[in-house]
Amino acid sequence: MGLASDPEARHLDVERVAGIAVVAAAHSGGYASIGHLLGLLAALPAPTEAGERFWSDLWRSSGTAYLLPANLKAEVLQALAGEGTSLARQILSAVEEMTPPQRVAAGEVIGQALAESDHLPDLKTQVIGELWLRDLELTAWRVLHADRRSDDPAGRKAFLEAWTSV
């Protein structure tokens, strides 16, 4: 592998490098999902005075305060540090709390903001907003799924036995 011969590199044999690669690959989906979740939120108007009307309209239309910046701030900061499960749980709670009419109304508010910021006037705002909400919900689920606690040796053994017996 062409590893350097200096003292620090001598501790990195092929087995250790392979182990590091396995761990990185196992967690890459979770990190990518957290990044996508943050990217979706970043597409919305910033929680500043200029975006105040959007967030107020979203709260009224969705019927949930779970999506308000003040209620997401701590979770967003944790997600920026690589831990997105609490943000994902809060998002899923918000989406679950919405009735179908509230989801449609929230989609309209979100779609309007995205259409204006992304210069997509030829797409219906309701379609844009609903796609964004679906993506948000699915990505939050992916974050939780990627974080499942599969470090249990007994669970790994049972999984392997189940697949080898097929």
Rosetta blueprint (number, residue, H / E / L):
1 M L
2 G L
3 L L
4 A L
5 S L
6 D L
7 P H
8 E H
9 A H
10 R H
11 H L
12 L L
13 D L
14 V H
15 E H
16 R H
17 V H
18 A H
19 G H
20 I H
21 A H
22 V H
23 V H
24 A H
25 A H
26 A H
27 H H
28 S H
29 G H
30 G H
31 Y H
32 A H
33 S H
34 I H
35 G H
36 H H
37 L H
38 L H
39 G H
40 L H
41 L H
42 A H
43 A L
44 L L
45 P L
46 A L
47 P L
48 T L
49 E H
50 A H
51 G H
52 E H
53 R H
54 F H
55 W H
56 S H
57 D H
58 L H
59 W H
60 R H
61 S H
62 S H
63 G L
64 T L
65 A L
66 Y L
67 L L
68 L L
69 P H
70 A H
71 N H
72 L H
73 K H
74 A H
75 E H
76 V H
77 L H
78 Q H
79 A H
80 L H
81 A L
82 G L
83 E L
84 G L
85 T H
86 S H
87 L H
88 A H
89 R H
90 Q H
91 I H
92 L H
93 S H
94 A H
95 V H
96 E H
97 E H
98 M L
99 T L
100 P H
101 P H
102 Q H
103 R H
104 V H
105 A H
106 A H
107 G H
108 E H
109 V H
110 I H
111 G H
112 Q H
113 A H
114 L H
115 A H
116 E H
117 S H
118 D H
119 H L
120 L L
121 P L
122 D L
123 L L
124 K L
125 T H
126 Q H
127 V H
128 I H
129 G H
130 E H
131 L H
132 W H
133 L H
134 R H
135 D H
136 L H
137 E H
138 L H
139 T H
140 A H
141 W H
142 R H
143 V H
144 L H
145 H H
146 A H
147 D L
148 R L
149 R L
150 S L
151 D L
152 D L
153 P H
154 A H
155 G H
156 R H
157 K H
158 A H
159 F H
160 L H
161 E H
162 A H
163 W H
164 T H
165 S L
166 V L
